[in-house]
Amino acid sequence: MNGSVTGTNEPATPPRPSTTGPARRVAVVGASSGLGRSIALGLSARGDHVALLARRRDRLDRAVDQASGHAIAIECDVTDEVHCAAAIAAAATELGGLDALVYSSGVIAIEPLATTSAATWTRLFATNVVGAATATRAALPHLRATHGRAIYLSSVSAQSGVWPLLGAYTATKAALDKMIDTWRDEHPELGFTRLIVGDSAGGPGESATQLGADASVDLLLTGLDTWQRRGLRSHGLVDPDDLVSAVAYVLGSTASIPVIAVTPPPAPMHGAPSGG
Ligand SMILES: NC(=O)c1ccc[n+]([C@@H]2O[C@H](COP(=O)([O-])OP(=O)(O)OC[C@H]3O[C@@H](n4cnc5c(N)ncnc54)[C@H](OP(=O)(O)O)[C@@H]3O)[C@@H](O)[C@H]2O)c1
């Protein structure tokens, strides 16, 4: 693994291993692009049975075609409570149960708070927080039946420092983090994990991230420069394969893992030999 992975283990009320056999049944929400797609295809390659959920059906179908193992595509808009609940139920039916939910759906806004509209705030909270609550609520009976796990993609930007131009986004990820803690407290029989993710470009082809693709280039460049100068960003990028390994580790563990972080690889030492 190239990235840096850290976790904290909690001894109390560990969930049981999510399956008795090698193939776990995993619903990945937000699997039409970027990190969710990388995780879904990576788990499929490791032998898990995956349901890929998101709004863009054409992309989901192409991802399913690329999957190495049993994979299905299900349309899901997490901002529509009824639609999302039906999609999760369909995933559980099609897979014959659910051992895990991976929530990767997310949207971002890169702009100052002074210009951030109520509509933008609402869209970000609806997708990044309320959608996660809706998907979890829908998955709950299926996860309780298997003593399963839920993993949510959060962000280093919600952990420390102030990230200018990401005010609304970091607020949603901080809210997501608090919500995950409450799910864990209310359902100690299940595993709830916050996966803190550093900067990532995603994987090849349609697994490339689209986060911020609709942002103003000027604001994006200003943001990147400011975050770099403040020491908030590291020089490298998270390899999505490391995210797959982290998710697979959590899903295969008997321990309760409240938090796991995958950040870019350590900077090379100055003057270090170049290898060979
Ligand atoms: N990339 C990074 O550097 C980075 C760093 C830290 C954390 N993260 C987090 O990692 C997660 C994935 O990011 P990414 O880089 O993979 O971004 P991405 O390529 O833009 O993927 C976002 C996913 O969210 C889905 N989505 C958006 N709105 C949705 C809705 N209403 N209903 C269902 N799904 C919806 C999209 O699918 P559809 O549009 O097809 O619905 C897509 O599959 C996000 O939660 C993000 O905050 C990313």
Ligand as a Chemical Component Dictionary entry (heavy atoms), coordinates in Angstrom:
data_LIG
# 
_chem_comp.id                   LIG 
_chem_comp.type                 NON-POLYMER 
_chem_comp.pdbx_formal_charge   0 
_chem_comp.three_letter_code    LIG 
# 
loop_
_chem_comp_atom.comp_id 
_chem_comp_atom.atom_id 
_chem_comp_atom.alt_atom_id 
_chem_comp_atom.type_symbol 
_chem_comp_atom.charge 
_chem_comp_atom.model_Cartn_x 
_chem_comp_atom.model_Cartn_y 
_chem_comp_atom.model_Cartn_z 
_chem_comp_atom.pdbx_ordinal 
LIG N1  N1  N 0  -11.613 12.859 -4.049  1  
LIG C1  C1  C 0  -11.129 13.344 -2.939  2  
LIG O1  O1  O 0  -10.022 13.944 -2.912  3  
LIG C2  C2  C 0  -11.882 13.173 -1.636  4  
LIG C3  C3  C 0  -11.222 13.517 -0.449  5  
LIG C4  C4  C 0  -11.897 13.364 0.752   6  
LIG C5  C5  C 0  -13.183 12.848 0.771   7  
LIG N2  N2  N 1  -13.814 12.531 -0.395  8  
LIG C6  C6  C 0  -15.186 12.011 -0.336  9  
LIG O2  O2  O 0  -15.248 10.793 -1.024  10 
LIG C7  C7  C 0  -16.548 10.635 -1.586  11 
LIG C8  C8  C 0  -16.410 10.313 -3.065  12 
LIG O3  O3  O 0  -15.769 11.407 -3.702  13 
LIG P1  P1  P 0  -15.243 11.275 -5.199  14 
LIG O4  O4  O 0  -13.940 11.963 -5.260  15 
LIG O5  O5  O -1 -15.363 9.867  -5.646  16 
LIG O6  O6  O 0  -16.329 12.194 -5.971  17 
LIG P2  P2  P 0  -17.141 11.916 -7.306  18 
LIG O7  O7  O 0  -16.286 11.283 -8.350  19 
LIG O8  O8  O 0  -17.803 13.218 -7.648  20 
LIG O9  O9  O 0  -18.256 10.846 -6.878  21 
LIG C9  C9  C 0  -19.380 11.236 -6.154  22 
LIG C10 C10 C 0  -20.428 10.146 -6.224  23 
LIG O10 O10 O 0  -21.569 10.639 -5.497  24 
LIG C11 C11 C 0  -22.715 10.296 -6.248  25 
LIG N3  N3  N 0  -23.827 11.177 -5.962  26 
LIG C12 C12 C 0  -23.854 12.536 -5.996  27 
LIG N4  N4  N 0  -25.116 12.962 -5.738  28 
LIG C13 C13 C 0  -25.868 11.852 -5.533  29 
LIG C14 C14 C 0  -27.241 11.621 -5.262  30 
LIG N5  N5  N 0  -28.125 12.645 -5.139  31 
LIG N6  N6  N 0  -27.670 10.358 -5.103  32 
LIG C15 C15 C 0  -26.802 9.313  -5.209  33 
LIG N7  N7  N 0  -25.493 9.456  -5.451  34 
LIG C16 C16 C 0  -25.044 10.716 -5.642  35 
LIG C17 C17 C 0  -22.266 10.435 -7.713  36 
LIG O11 O11 O 0  -23.112 9.664  -8.556  37 
LIG P3  P3  P 0  -24.302 10.234 -9.481  38 
LIG O12 O12 O 0  -23.957 11.642 -9.852  39 
LIG O13 O13 O 0  -24.307 9.285  -10.645 40 
LIG O14 O14 O 0  -25.539 10.125 -8.655  41 
LIG C18 C18 C 0  -20.887 9.813  -7.638  42 
LIG O15 O15 O 0  -20.976 8.421  -7.794  43 
LIG C19 C19 C 0  -17.308 11.929 -1.307  44 
LIG O16 O16 O 0  -18.138 11.737 -0.184  45 
LIG C20 C20 C 0  -16.210 12.911 -0.998  46 
LIG O17 O17 O 0  -16.652 13.942 -0.137  47 
LIG C21 C21 C 0  -13.184 12.682 -1.596  48 
# 
loop_
_chem_comp_bond.comp_id 
_chem_comp_bond.atom_id_1 
_chem_comp_bond.atom_id_2 
_chem_comp_bond.value_order 
_chem_comp_bond.pdbx_ordinal 
LIG N1  C1  SING 1  
LIG C1  O1  DOUB 2  
LIG C1  C2  SING 3  
LIG C2  C3  SING 4  
LIG C2  C21 DOUB 5  
LIG C3  C4  DOUB 6  
LIG C4  C5  SING 7  
LIG C5  N2  DOUB 8  
LIG N2  C6  SING 9  
LIG N2  C21 SING 10 
LIG C6  O2  SING 11 
LIG C6  C20 SING 12 
LIG O2  C7  SING 13 
LIG C7  C8  SING 14 
LIG C7  C19 SING 15 
LIG C8  O3  SING 16 
LIG O3  P1  SING 17 
LIG P1  O4  DOUB 18 
LIG P1  O5  SING 19 
LIG P1  O6  SING 20 
LIG O6  P2  SING 21 
LIG P2  O7  DOUB 22 
LIG P2  O8  SING 23 
LIG P2  O9  SING 24 
LIG O9  C9  SING 25 
LIG C9  C10 SING 26 
LIG C10 O10 SING 27 
LIG C10 C18 SING 28 
LIG O10 C11 SING 29 
LIG C11 N3  SING 30 
LIG C11 C17 SING 31 
LIG N3  C12 SING 32 
LIG N3  C16 SING 33 
LIG C12 N4  DOUB 34 
LIG N4  C13 SING 35 
LIG C13 C14 SING 36 
LIG C13 C16 DOUB 37 
LIG C14 N5  SING 38 
LIG C14 N6  DOUB 39 
LIG N6  C15 SING 40 
LIG C15 N7  DOUB 41 
LIG N7  C16 SING 42 
LIG C17 O11 SING 43 
LIG C17 C18 SING 44 
LIG O11 P3  SING 45 
LIG P3  O12 DOUB 46 
LIG P3  O13 SING 47 
LIG P3  O14 SING 48 
LIG C18 O15 SING 49 
LIG C19 O16 SING 50 
LIG C19 C20 SING 51 
LIG C20 O17 SING 52 
# 
